[in-house]
Amino acid sequence: MELRYWPYVIPLPMRKENRLRFLLKVFGSDVAVGILELTPLEGKIAQKELIEKLPYSNKTIINHLNSLVSMGVLRESMEKVVRCGRHVWVKYYSLSEIGRWIALLIGPKEPVERKLLERVVRESFRLYVKSLLELCEKYELHIDLLLSIVDEELKRLRSSG
């Protein structure tokens, strides 16, 4: 059976020495993947909820959360909430723009609202196009190259459908 590849574009850190580290931290661990699967595409999840839902030690989960934050995949925030009549600080995590794109790659557990999906595609495509334009500029390639590729693919798509 022939192995087919999904042509998914993954934004990686600019510095070469950070690329492998990024891939290993994000995709090389069931813990990190579990965190990304549980974090909503929009909104936030409490650290305590992740610890309760994942079958790993607190320390392991917190280490992976810190790595995902340092890699720019997650954002962390603190909020003061009232629990049992007391004010307590709760740590929350949410996906960054790149985090949402990666979470879609892994596959969300529930259907994604069309408007949110459009926003994620727009954010990711904009990042990708910006990078391609910088690459063209660096190597003195004309941007018409990119426009012609998009035009060719649109024509191909329209003629096949």
C-alpha positions in Angstrom: 0.0 0.0 0.0 1.3 3.4 -1.0 1.8 5.9 1.8 0.0 9.1 1.2 1.0 12.4 2.8 -1.1 15.2 4.1 0.3 18.5 2.7 -0.1 20.3 6.0 2.2 23.4 6.4 3.6 23.7 9.9 5.1 27.1 11.0 8.5 26.4 12.6 10.9 28.7 14.5 13.2 30.8 12.4 16.4 29.7 14.2 17.6 26.3 12.9 18.6 25.0 16.4 15.0 25.6 17.6 13.2 23.7 14.8 13.9 20.1 16.0 13.3 21.1 19.6 9.9 22.6 18.6 8.9 19.4 16.7 9.9 17.1 19.5 8.2 19.2 22.2 5.0 19.6 20.3 4.6 16.2 18.5 7.1 13.9 20.3 5.1 13.4 23.4 1.6 12.0 24.1 1.4 14.5 27.0 1.8 17.5 24.7 -0.6 16.0 22.2 -3.1 15.4 25.0 -2.9 18.9 26.2 -3.5 20.3 22.7 -6.4 17.9 22.2 -8.1 19.2 25.4 -7.4 22.9 24.9 -10.4 24.5 23.1 -9.7 26.1 19.7 -11.3 29.2 21.2 -11.4 30.0 24.9 -9.3 28.6 27.7 -8.8 25.6 30.0 -7.7 25.7 33.6 -4.4 24.0 34.5 -6.3 22.0 37.2 -8.7 20.7 34.6 -5.8 19.4 32.4 -4.3 17.7 35.4 -7.6 16.0 36.3 -8.2 14.8 32.7 -4.8 13.6 31.7 -3.3 10.4 33.0 0.1 11.9 33.9 1.7 13.3 37.0 1.2 17.0 37.9 4.9 17.7 37.4 4.9 16.1 33.9 1.9 18.0 32.7 3.2 21.3 34.1 6.6 20.7 32.5 4.9 20.2 29.1 2.7 23.2 29.6 5.7 25.3 30.2 7.4 23.9 27.1 4.3 24.6 25.0 4.2 28.2 26.3 7.9 28.8 25.7 7.4 27.4 22.1 4.6 29.9 21.5 1.9 27.2 21.0 0.0 28.0 24.2 -0.6 31.3 26.1 -0.9 31.3 29.9 -2.9 33.6 32.0 -4.0 34.0 35.7 -7.4 35.0 36.9 -8.6 35.7 40.4 -11.8 33.7 41.0 -14.1 33.1 44.0 -14.3 29.4 45.1 -16.1 28.4 48.3 -16.2 32.0 49.4 -12.4 32.5 48.9 -10.5 34.4 46.3 -8.0 32.1 44.6 -5.7 32.5 41.6 -6.4 30.1 38.7 -3.9 29.5 35.9 -5.5 29.1 32.4 -4.1 28.1 29.0 -5.3 29.0 25.5 -4.0 28.3 22.1 -2.0 30.9 20.2 -2.6 31.4 16.5 0.0 28.8 15.7 -1.4 26.6 18.5 -4.8 26.6 16.9 -3.3 25.6 13.5 -1.4 22.7 15.2 -4.5 21.6 17.2 -6.4 21.4 13.9 -3.6 19.2 12.5 -3.9 16.9 15.4 -7.6 16.9 15.0 -10.2 18.5 17.3 -12.5 16.3 19.3 -15.7 18.1 18.2 -16.8 19.7 14.9 -15.3 23.1 14.3 -17.6 26.1 13.7 -17.2 27.4 10.2 -16.4 31.0 11.3 -13.6 29.9 13.6 -12.2 27.6 10.9 -12.2 30.5 8.4 -10.4 32.7 11.0 -7.7 30.0 11.6 -7.2 29.4 7.9 -6.9 33.2 7.3 -4.4 33.6 10.2 -2.3 30.6 9.0 -2.4 31.5 5.4 -1.4 35.1 6.1 1.6 33.8 8.1 2.6 31.4 5.3 2.2 34.0 2.5 4.2 36.5 4.5 7.0 34.0 4.9 6.9 33.2 1.2 7.1 36.8 0.3 10.1 37.3 2.6 11.7 34.2 0.9 11.1 35.7 -2.6 12.6 39.0 -1.5 15.7 37.4 0.1 16.4 35.4 -3.1 15.3 38.1 -5.5 12.4 36.1 -6.9 9.5 38.0 -8.3 6.2 37.8 -6.4 4.4 37.0 -9.7 5.7 33.5 -9.2 3.5 33.1 -6.2 0.5 34.7 -7.9 0.9 32.4 -10.9 1.0 29.3 -8.7 -2.2 30.4 -6.9 -3.9 31.2 -10.3 -2.8 27.8 -11.8 -4.2 25.9 -8.8 -7.5 27.8 -8.8 -7.9 27.1 -12.6 -7.1 23.4 -12.0 -9.6 23.2 -9.1 -12.4 24.9 -11.1 -11.8 22.7 -14.2 -12.0 19.5 -12.1 -15.1 20.4 -10.3 
